[in-house]
Amino acid sequence: MRPGEGATGRSVPEWLWVIAIGLIGAVVFLIPYLQTPYFYYVGDNPESFVPNWYHYGQQVLNGVWPTVESSGWYGGNYIGEAAASTWNPFFVLCWIIVAQFNSMTAAAAFVMIAHLCLLTMGTYLLAREYGAARVSSTVFAFAIPLTGFTLYYEAAGWPAGLSAFVWVTWFWWAARRFSRGASSPLLPFLLGAMAMTVGNPYAALGMIIVLAAIAIELLVNKNVRGFVQLAIVGACVGAVAVLVFFPLLGAMPVSSRQELAMIANDTFLVPGVGDLLTASAPSYLPAILNWGGQVKESLPSTYFVWFAIPLLPWLRWRTLLTSARSLISVGVVGGVYAILTFGPSNLWLFRWPIRLIEYLYLAVAVVFAVLLSKGLAKDKIRGRTMITIGLVGIGAYLSFAVRPEFYALHAVSTVLVLVFFFGALWAYRKRGWMALGIALLIGTMGIAAYQTNKIPAPGVDVTPWIVPASDINKIKAGTAEYKGTVLQLASQGLVKGTSEQDDGEVAFGNLSVLNGHESITRYSGIGFTEFTAALCMDYKGSVCPDAYRKAFAPVPGTDITLVDALRVQTLVLQDALFPNVVNSAPPRGWTRIAQSGGRTVWTRDAPLPYPGRVSWASRGVTVASSTSESATEQVKFSAPAGGGQLIFARLDWPGYSATVDGKTAEVRNGDAGLITIDVPAGEHTLSLDYETPGLRLGVTLLGGATLVVLIQTLWWWRTTRRRADATQEKDTENGVAEDASPVLTHT
């Protein structure tokens, strides 16, 4: 019996233990939010993901699937933004729930904590899969979600990365389980599809590495049949990538996406091997090049587990030899991720190597859990104690050396590590294995509470500390005077404080979707080159000082300006960016309706001249009516002899097609990327439709892959049942023979 199986052994069913871990995790991961409500609402969370989750949830509840939305402008190609996780069932459920929230900070916390709970359960199952005991698996299951990068980067502001990590962990467990015949191929396929549909390329990379590692383990153990079966499942999971990533490839011709395939090193977010020496120091802020040219981290991005390094002298390392063959795949995964984590900053399409450190730590945690399951050494207490103190001291000194100004933080962190660790050792000697596990869990929660309370430390430059808007009712009240399509011309760098944006006065990224008005200011990971260039607008809606001139510049070949072509009815101007403009009279046709909160608001006097999303018609063309939806529009018009031209307030995403009375018409990419169509003379009906590039192929391949896996599952089930029947029959025969032998002897 392994340590940790004792009293708990099989007294509690495994499934119930896993659920309990998830529920307890919900309480543990709530600690950062209770201390700082904005902990899970920084970076991309407020600017990109959380407002869109609210928006998607509303659409789904109204029976609309978010594919492409013309009113979303350069951020409205949702299906092209693979990271929008359009096809991920878990995220769809999250959208619906988030749509019920008024506080976006609470909504973000809910989704992030849910993912962290799933990560806890997945880590536990993975460690158990490789032979770790319950207690040691549980201890590391709670530690992994609290590692520095996972908690402070992924959970706080990069949810797509966190979700990828979560589902790759679950996929790893399912694939390894399938490889040894303990589950059907349907389980790794479904979990692999969950990982792939997150839309994060690091999920695809993770699954490739995991599959390769397990394949190597199978070949080393001469399990060729298992290798073939695993390859089939891997190919079927790979087929899901077409559904997820082909729409992104389809959008690339007009996209401003800058991730280039190259190998280079600009040292940005590249951790050093030396950072591993401080992996158990909660206050270590590594010297890593990051945003704004900073050469010191403001967050504990390379932090692993507080008790991992102190535990080194106490582990029974020789016992690892007995588990070596079963840990081959763990070693391969860990080795590959170690190479990538400490590699160049740009490796093909993957950049910022620190993103991979959590996968490395996951592999290391599995090995530690297996080792810890063998129990702790009980001899040479004094020597081991001195080594532990020395290792903790090295981490403390290096933490101080990088950021000496935070000496108090380092001192308290070091004392906490030593007290909790030696307290755990005392519990182990006095009360046994279970007491050790409980003590380590208490230490994990205590240090996490202190760490998230004190870091970021006062004076550390963390962007943004200006609190983003989060209260939907407050945002709607602050923008109630807006009407129609809103164009905001503002620079995020000029926002002076929270008061300038907490009522939605100045909103960047997708925060604008919360005010209930169509807004041109959005967030996009792919962009639309011509459109953003026309307004000198970046990926989250921040503009340059020349944006005002560009907005009122004439559209070539027409008698209207760009704001007219965009059907703008409300213009929001940042006072700090356009001081002369906002203090002058508005242009003809516009009226100033507000000037407060660092912004001035103008609205258009006259109603828009055309229905639907038609923004301009050439001389002599009359638009009778227009029926407009997110991805389609039908326009009834009449044009003079010689025909005419129509411009739509829609971006010409690849996938649009048009017909006039059923005959194909050319869709042209006009000024600023707006859809422009030449129309014939006479009265006609123009139909404009959008079909996602690659969608049909993706759905077809997904269906084919699902069919293959179902057939494979049926074959697996029949094979497994035959083997079970054969084993039972053999056991029965042996039992009959044993019963019969005394009779024969007696005879």
N, C-alpha and C positions, 0 to 999 in steps of 0.2 A: 504493500500500500504506500502510495506516494505521500509526502508531507502535504497537508492541506486537504487530503481526502477524508481524514479521520472522522470526526464527529459529523461533519456535514456530509461526507461521502456521497451516498445516493439518497440521503434522507429528503433532499429537496430536488424535484425534477429539474433537469437542465434548462428546459424552456422557461420554467418559473424563475430560475436564478437569473437568466438573461433579462427577462422582463423587469425583475427587481433592480438589476443594475441600471437599466434605462430610467426607471422611475426615480431612483436615488440620484442619478446623474442630473435629472432635471432640477433638483434642489441645489446640487453643487454648482452647476453652471449658471444658476440664477444669481449667485453671489456677486459677480462683477456688475450685473445690471442693477442690483439693489444698491450698490455703492456708487455707481455712476450710470444713470439712465441712458446716457449716450454711448456707453461702452461698445455696443453692437451696432452703432449707427454713425460710423465715420467712413471717410473715403468714398468708395464706390457704392456703399450701401445707400446713403441718402441721395447721392447724385445720379445713380443709375438703377439699382436693382429694386429697392423697397417700393418707391413710388410706382414703378412699372408693375410690380406684383399686385399692388392695389388696383391698378388700372386693368390688368389682365383679368383679375378676379371679377371685377364689375362686368367686363365683356363676356366672360364665360357664363356668368349668372344671367346675362341677357341673351344667351344663345349665340354669341359670336366668338369664333375661335380666332385668336390673335395671329394672323399671318403677315399681312402687310396693311398698313393704315396710312392713307394719304395725309391725314391730319397730323401724323407723327413726323412728317417731313424727313429729314436725313436720319432721324432716329426711329422711323416708323416701319422699317423693313425688319420686323421682329423675327421672322423665320430665317432671314438672312443673317441676323445676329445670332449665330449658333449658341452663344452663351446665354441667350434668353431662355434656354431649356424648354422650348415650346412643346416638345414631345415627351417630357419627363412626367410620369404620373404623380410622383410625390410632390413636385413643384406645382402641378396643377391644383392639387389638394391645398397646398400652402397658399396659392393665389386666392382661392375661395375663402379661406379663413382670414387672410390678411385684409380682404375686402370688407370685413366686418369691424375692423379696427378704426378708431379715430386718431390714436397716437401711433405715429410711424416708428418711434423708438421702441414702443412695446411690441409692435408687429415684427420689427427686425429681431428683437430679442427672442420672440416666440420661434421664428424660423431658425435662427442660429442655434438656439438651445436644442431644438428638435434634432438638428443635424449632429450636434455634439453628443446627444444621447445615443443616436444611431451609431456614431463612431465608437462610443464606449462599448456598446454591445458587439459591434463588429470586431473590435480589437480583442475582446474577451474570447469570442468564438475562434478567432484566428490563433490565439495563443493556445487554446485548448486543442485545436486541430493538430498542433505540433507537439502535443503531449504535456503541456504545462498543467499544473494542478489548479484547482478552482481558486484558491486564495491568491496565488501569485498571478494568475490570469486576471483576477479582479483588480488587484493592486495596480497593474500596468494599464488595465482598461480605463481606469479613471485618470491615470497620469498622462496618457497620450493626448487627449483633447486639451489638456492644460499646458502642453508644450508651447514655448514662446511663439513660434511662427504660426502655429495652428490657431492659437487663441487670439493673439494680438494683431495678426494680419488677416488670416482667412476668415475667422468668425467675426472680427470687427468690421472688415470692409471688403473682403474678396470672397463672397459666398459661392461663386461658381467653382473656385479652387477648393473650398472646403467640401462642397458637395461631391466633387470629383474624388477627393481623398476618401470620403466616407464610402462611396460606392465601390471604389477600387478595393478597399479593405474587405468589404463584403464579398466582392467577386473573387478575391484571392482565397478567402475561406471556402467558398463554394467550389471553385476550380480544383483546389487541393483535395477537397472532400470527394469530388467526383473522380479525380485521378486515381484514388485508391478504392473506388467502387462503393463508397458509402452513400452516394446519392445519385439521382438521375441527372442526365445532361440538361434537363429543363431548368434546374436551379441556377447553375452558372450562366446559362443563356439569359434568363430573366434578369439576374443581377448585373450581368454584363451590359444588357440593354439599358438598364437604369443608369449605369455609369456613362455609357456612350451618349445617351440623350441629355445629359447635363450640358453637353455642347462645349465642354472645356477640353482642349487638346491634351492636357496633362492626364486626363482620364484614359484616353486612347493609348498614350505612351505607357501609363502605368499597367494597363492590361496586357500590352505587348510584352513588357518586361516580366510580368508575373507568369504569363503563359510560357515564355521562353525558359524561365527558371524551373517551372514544374516539369516542362518537357525534358530538360536536362536531367532532372531527378529521376524521371521515368526511364530514360535511356540508360542512366548509370545502373539502375536496378533491373535493366533488361526487360522492361515492361513495354514491349513494342505495341501490343494491342491497346494499352492505355494511352500511349503516345498518339496513335491514330485517332482514337476517340476524342482526345483532347484537341487535336488539330481541327477536327470537324466542328466542334463547339466554338473554337476560336475563330474559324472562318465565318461561322454564322453570326457571331457577335460583331465581327468586322463589317459584315454586310449592313448592319444598322447604321454605320458611319455615313453611308451614302444619303440616307434620309436626313441626317443631321447636318452634314457639312457640304453637300452639293449645292444647297441654296446659297451658302456663303460663297462658294466658288462662282456661282452664277452672278452674284452681285459684284464680283471683283473688278470687272471692266470699268465701273463708274466709282469704285470705292477709293477712299483715301487711306486705306489700311497700310500701315508702314512696316509691318513685320516682314522682313526680307529674309530669304534663305541665305544664311552666311555663317561663317565661323569667325568669330572675333572676340576680343576681350577689352572692354572699356572699364572693367573692374566694378561695374555698377551692380550692387547687391550680390557680390561674390563673397561668401564666407571663407575663412581660412581654416586650415586643419587645426591650427592652434586653438581655435574657438571650442574645440571638443574638450579641451582641458577644463573649461569653465562651464561645461554643459549642465552641471548641477548647482551652479551659483545663480540664485534667483535674481540678483541685482546686476548681473553682468550685461553691459550695453556695448556690444562689439563695435570695433572701429571698421565700419563697412561704408563704402561710398553709397549714398542714397540721394533722395530728392533735394533739390536746391543746392547741390554741390556739397552737402554735408558729408563729412568723413567720419562722423560718429553716429551710431544708431541711437535713437531715442526710445527704442523698445527692445525687450530681451528676445530678439529674434532667433538666437541660436540656443536658447535654453531648452534642456531636455527634461530630465526628471531629477528632482532634488536629492533623491536617495541613491541614484544610479552609481555615481562615482564613489561616494562613501561606502557603498556596498561591495566594491571590487575586492578588498582583502578578505571578505567573509564568504565569498562564493566558493563552492566546490568545483573548481574548474576541470578537474580530471574526469568528473562524471559526464562532461560534455562529449567525451570520446564515445561513450556508449550510445549517444543520440546523433552522432555525426551524420550517418547516412540518411536519417529522417529529416535533417535540417539542411540538406543540400540546396533546396529551392530558396530557403530563407537566406542562406549565404550568398547565392547568386543575386537575389533581389537587392540585398544590402550592399554587395560589392559594386553592382552597376550604379546604384544611386549614390554611392560614395564617390565614384568616379565623376558622375555628372554634377553632384553638389559642389565639388571643389574644382570644377572645370572652368572653361571660359564663360564669359557673360552671355555670349550668343552662340548657340549650337544649333544650326539650321533654323527652324522656326521657333525654337524654344530659347527664351532669354530669362535672365535674372535667376541664376542657379539656386538661390536660397529658397525658391519655391519647391525645390525637391527635397529639402532637408527633412520634412515631416515623414516622407516615405522611407528615408534612411533610418530615422528614429523608430519608425514602426517595426522595421526588420530587427533592429537592435533590441527593441522591447520584447519581441517574441523570444529571442535568444536569452535575454535576462530572465524572462518568466520561466522558461524551461530550466535554467540553471537554479533559480530560486526555489523551484519545486523540489530540488534535491536536498533542501535544507541548508542551514548555515554551519560553517565550521565552528567547533567549540573548543579548539585548542589554541595555544599561543595568543591568548586574549590580549596581553599587553602589547605585543608586537603589532597585531592587527589594529588595535586601537590607535597606536601611534601613526600607523600608515594612513588610517582614515582621517585623523586630525590633520596630517600633513597634506593630504589631497584636498580637503576642504580649505585649508589655509592657502594653498596655491590658487584655488578659484577665487578666494576672497581678495588676495593680493592683486591678481590680474584685474579683477573688477575695479578695485581702487586705482590701479595704475592707469586704466583707460579714463575713468571719470572720478578723480580724487575729490571733486567738490561734493560728491554724494557719499561722503565717508560714513555718515550716520546710517544711511540706507544699507550700505555694505555691511556694516557692523551688526545691525539687527538681523539682517538676512542670514549672516554666517552663524550667529548665535542660535537662531531658529533651526537651521539645518542640523547643527550639532545636538541641540536639545532633543529635537524630534527623533533623530536617528538613534542616539544612544538610549533614548526612552524606548524605542522600538526593540532594540537589542535586549534591554532589561525585561521587557514584556515577553520576549521570546524565551529567555532563560527561565523566567518565573512561571509563565502561563502557557507556553508552547506556541505552536505554529499559528493558530487562529488569532492569538493575541498580537503576534507580529503583524499580521495582515491588517488588523483593526488599527494598530498604532501607526502603520505606514499610511493608511487612508486618512487618519486624523491629521497627520503631518501634511499630507498632500492638500487637504482642504484648508488647513491653517496657513500654509505658505502661499497658496493661491489667493486667499483672502487678503493677506498682507501685500503680496506682489501687485495685485490689481488695484489696491487702494493707494499705493505709493508710486506706481509707474503708470503713465509718464510722471516723472518727478517735476516739481515746480522749477521753472526755468528751462526745461528741455523743450526744444523747438519741435512741436508736433503740429502738422498742418492738416486740416484746419482746426484751430481751437475756437474759431468763431462758430457758435452752435448753429447747425442748419435747422431750417424750419421742420416741424414734425407734427404739429397739431392741425388736422385738416379743417376743422371748423374755424380755427383762427385764420388759416390761410384763405379760406373762402370769404371770410368777412373782410379781410384786408384787400381783396381783389374784386369785391362785389361790383365796383363801378366799371369794370372791364366789359367790353362787348366784342363779339365776333372773334376773329383770329388776332392773337396778340404777338407782337414782335418786340422783344426786349433787346436793347443795345446797351450792354454793360460789360465791364471787365471784373472778373472775380478778384483779381489782385487789388482792386481799389475799394473793396468792401471794408468798411472801418470797424464794424462790430455786429454783434448778434441782432441788435435792434433794427438794422437795415434789411433784414431778411426773415425775421421770425414770423411776420405777418404775410409773407409771400411777396413783399414789396419788390425785392430783387431775388430771383430764383434761378439757379443754374442747374444744368442737367435735367433729369426727369422730374425734379420737384415741381416743375410747372404743370404736370398733369394733375396735380392735386387741387388746383384752383377751379377746375370744372370748365375752363375755357380752352379752346384750341390754341396751342402755343408753338411757335416756330423754334423756340429755345428748347433743345432736347439734348440727350446724351447718346452717343453712338460709338461703338467700337470699330465700325467700318466706314461711317461717314458717307458723303456724296461729294466728290471732289469739286465739281463745277459749282454746286450750290454753296458750299462752305467758303469757297474762294470768292464768290460774288459778294458775300457779306463779311469777308475776312473773319470767319467764325471758327472757333476750335471745336473739339469733339464734345464739349459740354456746354456750348453756347456762349462762351466768353468771346468778346469781339475786340478789334483794334480801334484806335481813334478815328480811322478813316471809314468806319462802318456807316456812319450817318450819311456821308456824301454818297457812298455806294448805294444805300437804300433808296435815295431820292434821285439816282441817276436814271436817265431814260433807257428803256429797253430798246435795243436796236431794231429798227423796222416797225416800230409801233409808236403810238402817241401817248404812252403811259410810262410811269416810273416803276422801279422794281417793287416798291411797296404796294403799288396797284396790282401788279402781276401776281403778287403773293396774296391778294385779297385781305391785306392787313386793315383792321378796323380800330385796333388799339396799339399805340406805340408807347413803350416804356423806355425812358431815357435816363441813364445814370447821371446824376448831377456832377459827380467827380470826374467823369469821363468827358462830358460835354458841357462845361460850365457856361460857355458863351451861348450855346444853342438853347439851353433850358431857360436862360434869363431873357431870351428874346421872344418875340411873338411867333406863334406856330405858323407854318406855311398855310397858304390859302386852302381852305377846305378842311382844316383841322382846328380843334379847340382844346385848350388846356383844361383838364378836369381835376387834377390833383398835383400837388407838389409837396411831398413829405417823405420821411423815411429814406432820404438819400436818392429819391427818384422822382421824375416828373412824368405825368401821364397825359398823353394826347389821344383824342378819339376823332374818328372821321365824322364829318358833318352829314354828308349825303349817303344814302344807302348804296350798296354795291350794285353796279349796273346789270350784272348777269346772274342767272340762277346756278345752283349746283356749285361746281368748282371751276366753271368757266371764268377766266379772268380777263380775256380780251377777245374781241372778234374784229376782223379787218373790215374796212369800209364796205358797206352794203350787205354784210352778213347779219342776219337777224336770228337771235336765239329765242325760240318760242318757249322751250321748257327743258329742264334737265332733272333727271332722277339720279342722285348720286349716293354711293355707298363707299365703304372704305377702299375696296379694290375694284369697283366697277362704276361706270357712269353711262347713261344713255341720254343723248342730246337730240332734240328735234330742232332743226334749223332750216333757214332758206338762204341761198347765196346768189349773188348776181351773175350775169354771164361772165365767164372767165374764172368763176370759183372764188374762193377766199381762204381764210386761215383762222384757226382757233388756237388759243393758248389756254392751258389748264393749270390751276394751282396744284399740280401734282408733279412729283419728281419722276423722271423717266427711268425707273428701275428696270433692269433687264427682266423681261417676262410680260411686259405690256404688249397688247395687240389691239388693233382697231378694225372695225368694219363699217362701211357706209351702205346701208340697205343690204347687208349681207356680203358685200364685196370688200375684199381686204384693202385697207388704207395704211399708208406708212405712218408709223409713230416716230417723230423726230425728236431728238434731244435739243431743245431750244436754249435760249439764254438762261443762265443759272441752272441748267439741267431741267427746266420745266417742259412738260409734254407739249409738243406743237404738232398740229395736224393740218394738212392742206385738204380743203373740202371742195367738192364739185358744185357746179351751178345747180340751182333748183331747190326744191324742198326734199329733205332727206332726214333719215335717222342715223345718227352716229352712235355706235356702241364701242365702249372702251372697257377692256377686261384685262385682268392680271392673273397669270398662272405662274406659280413658283418654279423657277428653273430646277430641274432634277427631282421634283417632288414625285412625279409618276414613277420614275425609275427607283427612287428610294422606297416607295410603298410596295412596289413589285418585289424588290429584293428582300424587304422585311418579311413579306408574306412567304416568299420562297424559303428564307432562312428559318422562319417559324415552322414551316411544314417539315423541313429536313430534321429539325430538332425534335419535333413530335414523333417522327418515324424512328429517330435514334432513341428516343425515350421509350417507345414501345418495344424496340429490340432489346434495350437494356433491361426493361422490366421482365420480359419473357426469359431472357438469359439468366437474370438473377433468380427468378422463380424456379427455373429448371435446376440451377445449382442447389438451391435450397431443398428442392424435392429430392434430388440425388443424394444430398447429404443426409436428409431424414431417412431415406430408404436404406442407406448404408448403415446408419445408426440402428435402424430397426432390425436389419439382418444380423448385425453384431449382437444385438440383444437377444434374438432368437437362438443364435448359436450358443451363447453363454447359458441360456436357460436349458437348452437341449443336452449339453455335454454331461451333466450329472446323470441324466437318464441313461445315456449310452454307456457310461462307466458302470452304472449299477447293473445294466443288462449283462 
